[in-house]
């Protein structure tokens, strides 16, 4: 991605950034600063408003606003005259994004990116919004600058009220008494959730449609444990529609971030690691639940895409591919029928029927087509008088040719930051894929990625770094004080946030479960202890998103509601439950229970925002099976057990091990122990015997 090609203007203060998103703005006439001490002090010294503009490299409308406004000299002159302008990569600094996103949501009831917030010189916001057209933006800036000059007291009063709102936004009360959880609680939750199912096209609600993998993973488990075929039907419909839709890249694999319509046809073309990582987990688990070759094909397609497009030489995973190439959204992915005919010749007709490619085109660009499917191979083959396997072979041969032709196009930009949190999601996805399909290559990639994480993202003190790029962990200014308190000197490795710890811990637990190598659990436990020390607040019974020794913003936030990724608190709650059982560590179980108690009162009203919490509730209601497989054939029996869908389980074992539940269980013959609530059944000598002890 040639970000620093020749620029018309002198470089601003972003020129030494490591974030691809910030570097995209380094040649703007706007005198951008990165978030840090220099810019924040300048605002105070000059008594200037701060303009905080937040986005990410794959964001289409961020690029549009840059082109329309930030590259315009007249607009830049206004910004430079009246504001200290700060650019923030939300993926590097999600803590800053959280604060100002809360502000904009409080002011307008909505949010998104680009996110633009106007703040007093002490960082407290007074106005904000998302995308602004050029003339609207310039006029707004003049008005706000004049307002601050003419009515500073009003600005101060509004900032006080808004900051108080930010500090309280999405907070929860401490719940001391432990309620009794029951199946009825789950029935209430899922019945409210069902109201939002699209029973025709799958997914939740109408346009735009996001994959929301954690939602559907939770609903899959609800369908199984509650034996609810209505939910099961909604899950299967959604997985099918997404896999057939244009949101999935039928030529190169992988999913786009969302569909702009309600039928999964036209994607917003950026591809994010966090989506694809979770979708691996979703489709892999779905295959164990209700085996379907389509699910395996999707998983293999996502992993192939990720290895080809998003993998560093050191086996860290990059963050995203842009929506645009050559300045046009989706240009890399769309085809006219004429282009397909030039590539495939006489084979084009069948390919065009299969993927609904027409002369007129099927989306907004004239004659251009987003590829999507409607019919199964069996149904279409019957319509065309072909055998299904012959049809599949012809389409695959044609796909490869189209893929090669597409490779000659100008590629979308790559955001080559390697984020700890999202690598955790990907490592978990690879473990889930290996668990479901037992393909050794999936485990090999997982082990290489885990090695990268331990080698490159964990420092000598056992603290995680948020991000890594080009052989350097990304840096930014740490906690400012005359005495230099905080972690290290003024500029250090970018400290991690709670989601980095939570998702890496979750992935390391999963890696243990598919290898029985206790080094991964030992590392997960160390990171968990670090998380509790630096992020957990005993008074509120919730983890903060930032560590107590990191830079303090105007509000210290907690991430509670699940969204396109699970909330870091919900992931930690589930991690602590698993580790508490594995290590027989009551303090972990107590914190997990406290977290869930605090959240339970909020779940039923808005279930889709608490899906990961619901999975923890499922385990509380139905119990967690602790399956210990001990002996020389432990790996063989582990693989056999994984062919059976048991979502409420942890699995441990091997031919040796130090975990409490494995003590005195090793011998010459491999045995399986099914345990729950500190009680184990009689040892089973094969998987069939063991499964009889598990209630389905």
URZIRA-V118506 format. One record per helix or strand of 3 or more residues. SS is the DSSP state (A for helix, B for strand). FROM is the first residue (numbers start at 0). TO is the last residue. If there is no record, write none. Layout:
# URZIRA-V118506
ss=SS from=FROM to=TO
ss=SS from=FROM to=TO
This chain:
# URZIRA-V118506
ss=A from=19 to=23
ss=A from=36 to=45
ss=B from=48 to=54
ss=A from=59 to=69
ss=A from=72 to=81
ss=B from=82 to=88
ss=A from=93 to=107
ss=B from=114 to=118
ss=B from=124 to=128
ss=A from=133 to=149
ss=A from=151 to=167
ss=A from=182 to=193
ss=A from=212 to=224
ss=A from=228 to=243
ss=A from=272 to=288
ss=A from=292 to=308
ss=A from=336 to=354
ss=A from=376 to=383
ss=A from=387 to=406
ss=A from=419 to=436
ss=A from=439 to=455
ss=B from=466 to=468
ss=B from=474 to=476
ss=B from=490 to=492
ss=A from=497 to=514
ss=A from=517 to=534
ss=A from=567 to=582
ss=A from=585 to=621
ss=B from=624 to=629
ss=A from=633 to=640
ss=B from=648 to=653
ss=A from=659 to=661
ss=B from=670 to=675
ss=A from=686 to=690
